[in-house]
Amino acid sequence: MKLLHISTSLSLGICFAIGTVAVRASDLNPAKLPVTTSSQAAAHYFETAMVHYENHRWNFALRDWNEAIRLDPNFAQAYVWICFTTTDPSEEARDRAKAESLTRQVTPGEQLLIRWMAGVHENRYVEGIMAMNDMLAMFPQDKRLNFMVGYWLFRWQDEYELSKKLTLRALAVDPNYATCDNQLAYLYSRSGDIDKALEYAARYMKLLPNEPNPHDSYGEMLRFAGRYPEALEQYHIALKIDPTFYISQKELGETYSLMGEEEQARKEYAKAIQEAPSAGVKAEYLQKLALTYVREKNFDAADAAYLDAAHQAHAMKQWIWEARAHRVMAMYQTSQAAAMKNLDRADALLAQASESVTQLELNEEKAHILRVRVERGLAVGDRPTAEKLVAKLEELASPGSSTNTQRVYHGAAGTLLLDQKNYPEAISQLSEDDANPLSMKLLISAYRQTGDSEQAAILSKKLVEWKVPSIEEALASDSSAPASSEAVKN
């Protein structure tokens, strides 16, 4: 069977150390990562899937990658992109294994892509990142490669500056590559430059006026700016363009929740849950709805909603979301006994799911549970147990672990150091987790204790303006939430 090597701008890579490479572009010469397939029709569906992905139409992307596989059952890149995007643990594992089995049939660049995605999911994180570095260096002018690397760094690693560098590189290759304007809007919003974020989001909307996601993104930037009515208007425009654009339906819930209109938020979330295109998205949105009760401090209703979310996650085989529901319950509960019971339940669920989810997801959720245990222990003055848990978390956050796991460790270590009144070291640790509102809150306390009122004021402003809904954000804005004993005193 003849294989086609199509040089299209179809690729993703991750790079934490740009320029440190084993293979250089001059060795292979192509400007873009090739795509190996035996079918021109499959190649067409692969490309339409990548465009859908760029436009945040992930359900359509999965549909077209699966069609590409139907046309070419040996289409390695289609398999690997499905495993990267799907929220179905079984599909992820199956397609990742299939992509790995086809490694010898594809080009060196595609082999690096597979090694990266498999590596980070199979607890071979360092190997995976090295493969990404090499792949990015092979194709430095591949605009989609640079964008996708930047997107992963932003969305899953909170590596904003490096993401911005790669996104700007992609935009230099093609100044009208609209998805880069979208990404830059989010990156500037995370650094607190809302004016710049609105500027890029407006440009994105101008370039793609008939797509729903530009309006959705512009709405989110307006929300970050505190311009809630205008944000709601943009989400409605996105839904008018495409009533099935479930992301904007979810954003209506997010915005109403931040406005304090929790009953309306629940109505919008309920619609988003109905429209969710996959079990993973539905499981996520169920917990977003449950969070509205936490904001109201209606903890009995929150417990009922999270338990329902856990039950539905179990039925949908969304094992991580099931465990997460119990971990989140432990974060807000006022009863220490109830919190510890939920943490034990979360650990038990992870143990049961160990053969069904990726090692990456498993370790990251374990890390989050350990941090909550540290926080709950310190809240009741049990520092010795907290010290043991931080040591255990440090082992989990070994140099080969994911960046997210390492950040959770830094946050927990900083929490312990703050409780020990070791403020300089606490600042050092917490600064490594400064995209977490709970760590931000503790970092403000540490700065105040050292007399650095300027840094405390800067971070306080950032925390007040942080409008990315999460359990951490909700608890950080609630002075009555469980925290370490030292943080409470401050």
C-alpha positions as CSV (number, residue, x, y, z in Angstrom):
1,M,0.0,0.0,0.0
2,K,1.4,3.4,-1.0
3,L,1.8,5.9,1.8
4,L,1.4,9.6,1.3
5,H,3.7,11.9,3.2
6,I,1.7,15.2,3.1
7,S,3.6,18.3,4.4
8,T,0.8,20.2,5.9
9,S,0.9,22.4,9.0
10,L,-0.5,19.6,11.2
11,S,1.4,19.1,14.4
12,L,1.7,19.6,18.1
13,G,4.7,19.7,20.3
14,I,5.7,20.9,23.7
15,C,9.0,22.6,24.5
16,F,10.3,23.6,27.9
17,A,13.8,24.2,26.7
18,I,13.6,25.7,23.2
19,G,16.9,25.4,21.4
20,T,18.2,22.4,23.3
21,V,17.9,19.8,20.5
22,A,19.2,16.5,19.3
23,V,17.9,16.8,15.7
24,R,17.9,20.1,13.8
25,A,15.7,21.3,11.0
26,S,18.6,21.4,8.6
27,D,19.0,17.7,9.0
28,L,15.6,16.9,7.5
29,N,14.6,20.2,5.8
30,P,10.8,20.1,5.5
31,A,9.1,23.3,6.7
32,K,6.2,21.5,8.3
33,L,5.6,18.2,10.1
34,P,4.6,15.6,7.5
35,V,1.4,13.6,7.8
36,T,1.6,10.0,6.8
37,T,-1.5,8.3,5.4
38,S,-2.5,6.0,2.6
39,S,-5.6,8.0,1.7
40,Q,-6.1,11.5,0.3
41,A,-9.6,11.5,1.7
42,A,-8.3,10.6,5.1
43,A,-5.8,13.4,4.8
44,H,-8.7,15.8,4.0
45,Y,-10.6,14.8,7.1
46,F,-7.4,15.1,9.2
47,E,-6.9,18.7,8.1
48,T,-10.6,19.6,8.7
49,A,-10.2,18.1,12.2
50,M,-7.2,20.2,12.9
51,V,-9.0,23.4,11.9
52,H,-11.9,22.4,14.1
53,Y,-9.5,21.9,16.9
54,E,-8.0,25.4,16.4
55,N,-11.6,26.8,16.5
56,H,-12.3,25.0,19.8
57,R,-14.8,22.7,18.1
58,W,-13.3,19.6,19.7
59,N,-16.3,17.4,19.2
60,F,-16.1,18.1,15.5
61,A,-12.4,17.5,15.5
62,L,-12.9,14.1,17.1
63,R,-15.6,13.2,14.6
64,D,-13.3,14.0,11.6
65,W,-10.2,12.2,13.0
66,N,-12.4,9.1,13.5
67,E,-13.5,9.4,9.9
68,A,-9.9,9.7,8.8
69,I,-9.2,6.4,10.7
70,R,-12.2,4.7,9.1
71,L,-10.7,5.6,5.7
72,D,-7.1,4.7,6.8
73,P,-7.0,2.3,9.8
74,N,-3.2,2.8,10.0
75,F,-3.3,6.6,10.3
76,A,-1.0,7.1,13.3
77,Q,-1.4,10.8,13.7
78,A,-5.1,10.6,13.7
79,Y,-5.0,8.1,16.5
80,V,-2.5,10.2,18.6
81,W,-4.6,13.3,18.2
82,I,-7.7,11.5,19.3
83,C,-5.9,10.3,22.4
84,F,-4.8,13.9,23.1
85,T,-8.3,15.3,22.8
86,T,-10.8,12.7,23.9
87,T,-12.3,12.8,27.4
88,D,-13.0,9.1,27.3
89,P,-10.3,7.1,29.2
90,S,-10.9,3.9,27.3
91,E,-10.7,5.7,23.9
92,E,-7.5,7.5,25.0
93,A,-5.8,4.3,26.1
94,R,-6.9,2.4,23.0
95,D,-5.8,5.0,20.4
96,R,-2.6,5.8,22.2
97,A,-1.6,2.1,22.0
98,K,-2.6,2.0,18.4
99,A,-0.5,5.1,17.6
100,E,2.5,3.6,19.3
101,S,2.1,0.4,17.4
102,L,2.4,2.3,14.1
103,T,5.5,4.3,15.1
104,R,7.8,2.5,12.6
105,Q,5.5,3.4,9.7
106,V,5.7,7.1,10.0
107,T,8.3,9.9,9.6
108,P,10.9,10.8,12.3
109,G,8.9,14.0,13.1
110,E,5.7,12.0,13.6
111,Q,7.6,9.5,15.7
112,L,8.6,12.4,18.0
113,L,5.0,13.5,18.2
114,I,3.9,10.0,19.3
115,R,6.8,9.7,21.8
116,W,5.7,13.0,23.4
117,M,2.0,12.2,23.8
118,A,2.7,8.7,24.9
119,G,5.5,9.8,27.3
120,V,3.5,12.3,29.2
121,H,0.5,10.0,29.6
122,E,2.5,6.9,30.6
123,N,4.6,8.6,33.3
124,R,7.6,9.1,31.1
125,Y,7.4,12.8,31.3
126,V,11.0,13.8,30.7
127,E,11.3,11.5,27.7
128,G,8.1,13.0,26.3
129,I,9.3,16.6,26.8
130,M,12.6,15.8,25.1
131,A,10.8,14.5,22.1
132,M,8.8,17.7,21.9
133,N,11.9,19.8,22.0
134,D,13.4,17.8,19.2
135,M,10.2,17.9,17.1
136,L,9.8,21.7,17.5
137,A,13.5,22.2,16.5
138,M,13.0,20.1,13.4
139,F,10.1,22.4,12.2
140,P,10.8,25.9,13.6
141,Q,8.7,27.6,10.9
142,D,5.6,25.4,11.3
143,K,3.1,27.9,12.5
144,R,0.6,25.3,13.7
145,L,3.3,23.4,15.5
146,N,4.4,26.6,17.4
147,F,0.8,27.5,18.1
148,M,-0.1,24.0,19.4
149,V,3.0,23.8,21.6
150,G,2.0,27.2,23.0
151,Y,-1.6,26.1,23.5
152,W,-0.5,23.0,25.5
153,L,1.8,25.1,27.6
154,F,-0.9,27.6,28.4
155,R,-3.8,25.3,29.0
156,W,-2.2,22.4,30.8
157,Q,1.0,23.7,32.2
158,D,0.3,27.4,33.1
159,E,3.6,28.3,31.3
160,Y,2.5,31.7,30.1
161,E,5.7,33.4,29.0
162,L,7.0,30.5,27.0
163,S,3.6,30.0,25.5
164,K,3.5,33.6,24.4
165,K,7.0,33.3,22.8
166,L,5.8,30.4,20.7
167,T,2.5,31.9,19.8
168,L,4.2,35.1,18.6
169,R,6.6,33.0,16.6
170,A,3.6,31.4,14.8
171,L,2.0,34.8,14.2
172,A,5.3,36.0,12.7
173,V,5.0,33.2,10.1
174,D,1.4,34.2,9.3
175,P,0.1,37.5,10.7
176,N,-3.5,36.5,10.0
177,Y,-3.3,33.2,11.8
178,A,-6.4,34.0,13.8
179,T,-6.2,31.3,16.5
180,C,-2.9,32.9,17.7
181,D,-4.8,36.2,18.5
182,N,-7.2,34.2,20.6
183,Q,-4.4,32.6,22.5
184,L,-2.6,35.9,23.1
185,A,-5.8,37.3,24.5
186,Y,-5.8,34.6,27.1
187,L,-2.1,34.9,27.8
188,Y,-2.3,38.7,28.4
189,S,-5.4,38.2,30.6
190,R,-3.4,35.9,32.8
191,S,-0.7,38.5,33.2
192,G,-3.3,41.1,34.2
193,D,-3.1,43.2,31.0
194,I,-6.8,43.2,30.2
195,D,-6.6,46.0,27.7
196,K,-4.1,44.0,25.6
197,A,-6.3,40.9,26.0
198,L,-9.3,42.8,24.7
199,E,-7.3,44.1,21.8
200,Y,-6.3,40.6,20.7
201,A,-9.7,39.2,21.3
202,A,-11.3,41.9,19.1
203,R,-8.8,41.2,16.4
204,Y,-9.6,37.5,16.6
205,M,-13.3,38.3,16.3
206,K,-12.6,40.6,13.3
207,L,-10.7,37.9,11.5
208,L,-13.4,35.2,12.0
209,P,-16.7,37.1,12.5
210,N,-18.9,34.1,11.6
211,E,-17.3,31.6,14.0
212,P,-18.8,31.3,17.5
213,N,-15.5,30.9,19.4
214,P,-14.2,34.5,18.7
215,H,-17.3,35.9,20.3
216,D,-17.0,33.5,23.1
217,S,-13.4,34.5,23.8
218,Y,-14.2,38.2,23.5
219,G,-17.0,37.6,26.0
220,E,-14.6,36.0,28.4
221,M,-12.1,38.9,28.1
222,L,-15.1,41.3,28.9
223,R,-15.8,39.1,31.9
224,F,-12.2,39.3,33.1
225,A,-12.7,43.1,32.8
226,G,-15.8,42.9,35.0
227,R,-18.0,44.0,32.1
228,Y,-20.5,41.2,32.7
229,P,-23.5,42.4,30.7
230,E,-21.4,42.9,27.6
231,A,-19.8,39.4,28.2
232,L,-23.3,37.8,28.3
233,E,-24.2,39.5,25.1
234,Q,-21.2,38.0,23.3
235,Y,-22.0,34.5,24.5
236,H,-25.5,34.9,23.2
237,I,-24.1,36.1,19.8
238,A,-21.9,32.9,19.7
239,L,-25.0,30.8,20.4
240,K,-26.9,32.6,17.7
241,I,-24.2,31.7,15.2
242,D,-24.3,28.1,16.4
243,P,-26.9,27.0,19.0
244,T,-24.9,23.8,19.6
245,F,-21.7,25.7,20.7
246,Y,-21.9,24.3,24.2
247,I,-18.8,26.2,25.4
248,S,-20.7,29.5,25.3
249,Q,-23.7,27.9,27.1
250,K,-21.3,26.9,29.8
251,E,-19.8,30.4,29.9
252,L,-23.2,31.9,30.6
253,G,-23.2,29.8,33.7
254,E,-19.7,30.9,34.6
255,T,-20.5,34.5,34.3
256,Y,-23.8,34.4,36.2
257,S,-22.0,32.5,39.0
258,L,-19.3,35.1,39.3
259,M,-22.0,37.8,39.3
260,G,-23.5,36.1,42.4
261,E,-26.6,35.0,40.5
262,E,-26.3,31.4,41.3
263,E,-29.8,30.3,40.6
264,Q,-29.6,31.6,37.0
265,A,-26.1,30.1,36.7
266,R,-27.5,26.7,37.6
267,K,-30.2,27.1,34.8
268,E,-27.5,27.9,32.3
269,Y,-25.2,25.0,33.5
270,A,-28.2,22.6,33.2
271,K,-28.5,23.5,29.6
272,A,-24.8,23.1,29.0
273,I,-24.9,19.7,30.7
274,Q,-27.7,18.6,28.3
275,E,-25.7,19.8,25.3
276,A,-22.4,18.4,26.4
277,P,-21.0,16.3,23.5
278,S,-19.2,13.8,25.6
279,A,-19.2,12.1,29.0
280,G,-16.1,13.9,30.1
281,V,-17.5,17.4,29.3
282,K,-20.8,16.4,31.1
283,A,-18.9,15.3,34.2
284,E,-17.0,18.6,34.3
285,Y,-20.1,20.7,33.9
286,L,-22.0,18.8,36.6
287,Q,-19.3,19.8,39.0
288,K,-19.4,23.4,37.8
289,L,-23.1,23.4,38.7
290,A,-22.3,22.0,42.1
291,L,-19.8,24.8,42.8
292,T,-22.6,27.4,42.7
293,Y,-23.9,26.0,46.0
294,V,-20.5,26.4,47.5
295,R,-20.5,30.1,46.6
296,E,-23.8,30.4,48.4
297,K,-22.4,28.5,51.4
298,N,-25.3,26.1,51.0
299,F,-23.0,23.2,51.9
300,D,-25.8,20.6,52.2
301,A,-27.0,21.3,48.7
302,A,-23.4,21.3,47.5
303,D,-22.8,17.9,49.0
304,A,-25.9,16.6,47.3
305,A,-24.9,18.1,44.0
306,Y,-21.3,16.7,44.2
307,L,-22.5,13.3,45.2
308,D,-24.8,13.3,42.2
309,A,-21.9,14.4,40.0
310,A,-19.8,11.6,41.4
311,H,-22.6,9.1,40.8
312,Q,-23.0,10.2,37.2
313,A,-19.3,10.2,36.6
314,H,-19.1,6.6,37.8
315,A,-21.9,5.6,35.5
316,M,-20.1,7.3,32.6
317,K,-16.8,5.7,33.6
318,Q,-15.2,9.1,34.3
319,W,-13.1,7.8,37.1
320,I,-11.0,10.9,37.7
321,W,-14.0,13.1,37.9
322,E,-15.6,10.7,40.4
323,A,-12.6,10.9,42.7
324,R,-12.4,14.7,42.2
325,A,-15.9,15.3,43.4
326,H,-15.0,13.8,46.8
327,R,-11.7,15.7,46.9
328,V,-13.5,19.0,46.2
329,M,-16.1,18.2,49.0
330,A,-13.2,17.8,51.4
331,M,-12.0,21.3,50.5
332,Y,-15.0,23.2,51.6
333,Q,-16.6,21.1,54.3
334,T,-16.5,22.6,57.8
335,S,-16.4,19.1,59.5
336,Q,-12.9,17.7,59.7
337,A,-14.3,14.2,60.0
338,A,-16.5,14.6,56.9
339,A,-13.5,16.0,55.0
340,M,-11.2,13.2,55.9
341,K,-13.9,10.6,55.0
342,N,-14.2,12.2,51.5
343,L,-10.4,12.2,51.0
344,D,-10.3,8.5,52.0
345,R,-13.1,7.9,49.5
346,A,-11.2,9.8,46.8
347,D,-8.0,7.8,47.4
348,A,-10.0,4.5,47.2
349,L,-11.6,5.5,43.9
350,L,-8.2,6.3,42.4
351,A,-6.8,3.0,43.5
352,Q,-9.8,1.2,41.8
353,A,-9.2,3.3,38.6
354,S,-5.4,2.7,38.5
355,E,-5.7,0.4,35.5
356,S,-8.3,2.5,33.7
357,V,-6.7,6.0,33.5
358,T,-3.4,7.4,32.5
359,Q,-0.6,7.6,35.0
360,L,-0.4,11.3,34.4
361,E,-4.0,11.9,35.5
362,L,-3.7,9.5,38.4
363,N,-0.6,11.2,39.8
364,E,-1.9,14.7,39.4
365,E,-5.1,13.9,41.2
366,K,-3.2,12.0,43.9
367,A,-1.1,15.2,44.4
368,H,-4.2,17.4,44.7
369,I,-5.6,15.0,47.4
370,L,-2.3,15.1,49.3
371,R,-2.3,18.9,49.3
372,V,-5.9,19.0,50.7
373,R,-4.8,16.6,53.4
374,V,-1.9,19.0,54.3
375,E,-4.3,21.9,54.4
376,R,-6.8,20.1,56.5
377,G,-4.1,18.9,58.9
378,L,-2.7,22.3,59.4
379,A,-6.1,23.8,59.9
380,V,-6.5,21.7,63.0
381,G,-2.9,22.1,64.2
382,D,-1.6,18.7,63.2
383,R,1.8,19.9,61.8
384,P,3.6,16.5,62.2
385,T,1.1,14.8,59.9
386,A,1.3,17.7,57.4
387,E,5.1,17.4,57.4
388,K,4.9,13.7,56.5
389,L,2.4,14.4,53.8
390,V,4.5,17.1,52.2
391,A,7.5,14.7,52.2
392,K,5.2,12.1,50.4
393,L,4.1,14.7,47.9
394,E,7.8,15.6,47.3
395,E,8.4,12.0,46.3
396,L,5.5,12.1,43.9
397,A,6.7,15.4,42.4
398,S,10.1,13.8,41.3
399,P,12.0,15.5,38.4
400,G,10.2,13.1,36.0
401,S,6.7,14.1,37.1
402,S,4.5,16.6,35.4
403,T,4.7,20.3,35.9
404,N,1.3,20.3,37.5
405,T,2.2,17.7,40.0
406,Q,5.4,19.7,40.9
407,R,3.3,22.9,41.3
408,V,0.9,21.1,43.7
409,Y,4.0,20.1,45.7
410,H,5.3,23.6,45.8
411,G,1.9,24.9,46.9
412,A,1.7,22.3,49.7
413,A,5.3,22.9,50.8
414,G,4.7,26.7,50.9
415,T,1.5,26.2,53.0
416,L,3.5,24.2,55.5
417,L,6.4,26.7,55.6
418,L,3.9,29.6,56.2
419,D,2.5,27.6,59.1
420,Q,6.0,27.3,60.4
421,K,6.5,31.0,60.1
422,N,9.4,30.5,57.6
423,Y,8.1,33.3,55.4
424,P,11.0,33.7,53.0
425,E,11.0,30.0,52.1
426,A,7.2,30.0,52.0
427,I,7.4,32.8,49.4
428,S,9.9,30.9,47.3
429,Q,7.7,27.8,47.3
430,L,4.3,29.5,46.8
431,S,5.6,31.6,44.0
432,E,6.0,28.4,42.0
433,D,2.2,27.8,42.2
434,D,1.0,31.4,41.7
435,A,-1.7,30.4,39.2
436,N,-3.6,28.8,42.0
437,P,-5.8,31.3,43.9
438,L,-5.3,29.5,47.2
439,S,-1.6,29.8,46.8
440,M,-1.9,33.4,45.8
441,K,-3.9,34.1,49.1
442,L,-1.2,32.4,51.2
443,L,1.6,34.2,49.3
444,I,-0.1,37.6,50.1
445,S,0.0,36.6,53.8
446,A,3.7,35.7,53.5
447,Y,4.6,39.0,51.8
448,R,2.8,40.9,54.5
449,Q,4.7,39.1,57.2
450,T,8.0,40.1,55.6
451,G,6.9,43.7,55.3
452,D,6.7,43.6,51.5
453,S,3.5,45.6,51.2
454,E,4.1,46.4,47.5
455,Q,4.2,42.8,46.4
456,A,1.3,42.0,48.7
457,A,-0.8,44.8,47.1
458,I,0.1,43.7,43.5
459,L,-0.9,40.1,44.2
460,S,-4.0,41.2,46.1
461,K,-5.1,43.1,43.0
462,K,-4.4,40.0,40.8
463,L,-6.5,37.8,43.2
464,V,-9.4,40.2,43.2
465,E,-9.4,40.4,39.4
466,W,-9.0,36.6,39.0
467,K,-12.3,35.6,37.3
468,V,-11.5,32.0,36.3
469,P,-14.1,30.0,38.2
470,S,-12.8,27.0,40.2
471,I,-13.1,25.6,43.7
472,E,-9.8,27.2,44.5
473,E,-11.0,30.6,43.3
474,A,-14.3,30.3,45.2
475,L,-12.5,29.3,48.5
476,A,-9.8,32.0,48.1
477,S,-12.5,34.7,48.0
478,D,-14.1,33.2,51.1
479,S,-12.4,34.2,54.3
480,S,-14.2,31.4,56.2
481,A,-12.8,28.6,54.0
482,P,-10.5,26.0,55.7
483,A,-6.8,27.1,55.6
484,S,-3.6,26.6,57.5
485,S,-3.7,27.9,61.1
486,E,-1.0,30.5,60.3
487,A,-2.9,31.8,57.2
488,V,-6.1,32.2,59.3
489,K,-4.2,34.3,61.8
490,N,-2.9,36.5,59.1
